[in-house]
Amino acid sequence: MGNEIAMMYPNIIIYALIASGVVLLVWRRKRKFKKGIIVANTKYVKKTGYFKLLNAKYHLYNILIKVVCIMIILLCAVVSARLYKVDKHDEEYNNRDIMLCMDFSGSVNALNKDIIETMIETVKSLKEERFGITIFDSTSINLVPLTSDYNYVIYNLELIKAYFERKKPSVDVSECNNRGDVNSILRCISDKTSKITNNYLNHILTYGTRAMPGSSLIGDGVASCANTFKDGDGRTKIIILSTDNMVAGTQTITVPQASVYAKKKDIKVYPIGTKSIKNSLKYKGGLIDLANETGGAYFDYEDYSTNEINKKIEELNKSAIIKTTYVTKTELPELIVPYLLWLLPVLFVLDWRVRIWMI
């Protein structure tokens, strides 16, 4: 947007003009000459060319002094009026809360791994949005509450990614002490570290998700995710749900009940079905109903990549973009002060010349 230049106190200029007029009126008043000696027959002197030249110079410099004084008064008034520049620029950000709700049953691993890789890139581009992660199977864990600490979110996404990419050690850790050469011992220790890391990841990411009988209890998972959102904060609320929707066991909250709860909290649910439920209305029908009930949309993982799905979700939530205009004011004394500093010595020189001729 364009820049504008304005004055903070423009009335000062009016006062300065009035003051300048008063100065001119006072200056024009003829004052009686009170110094020097009265000389007769000065009319003869006034007719000489030298006197006329000095008199013309005197009046010229006197006029210049008046002009410079008025300019200084006006420039001082402009400085006092505080000239400033107005900069306006628009900034857009997404007023959204996004909860990644992941079914951690084994049949969803391929989808979850792909989603994690997409979400890492997505989170890096977020601005003013909050992101959270909940994982579930028979029970739910809120791994990352809604937060704008993107480094923390990415750290946990990378942790989940490492969990899905884990590899089993190729060497039995109990054999480390029996290795004869250094390289074999180091290789064994590396494998041991890998095993410890894998067990640690498996423990922190799945602890509690399988504490109860059953698997892929979607209703409980969605309700748990929905419960992390605050009510009445005016933000767009989104749940990205990855699941195969193959419920095994008794749900505390059914999917229809979870969809009613999500709708009540004004949350849009975007289920992403695994390849295993392609063309199976028995399994994806409930997810389609969940999406339609909450104002979201259902996506088949086989039809779109997770990156394409993410872009489609972005397009469906353009209303979450907020446009804010920021206004900054910058004072500009540097536009006036240099001229003022130049005029002051000019005034001193003119006054000095006039005083010489009057002596």
Secondary structure, 3 states (H helix, E strand, C coil): CCEEEEECCCHHHHHHHHHHHHHHHHHHCCCCCCCCCCCCCHHHHHCCHHHHHHHHHHHHHHHHHHHHHHHHHHHHHHHHHCEEEEEEEEEEEECEEEEEEEECCHHHHHHHHHHHHHHHHHHHCCCCCEEEEEEECCCEEEEEEEECCHHHHHHHHHHHHHHHCCCCCCCCHHHHHHCCCHHHHHHHHHHHHHHHHHHHHHHHHHCCCCCCCCECCHHHHHHHHHCCCCCCCCCEEEEEEEECCCCECCCCCCHHHHHHHHHHCCEEEEEEECHHHCCCHHHHHHHHHHHHHHCCCCEECCCCCHHHHHHHHHHHCHHHEEEEEEEEEEECHHHCHHHHHHHHHHHHHHHHHHHHHHC
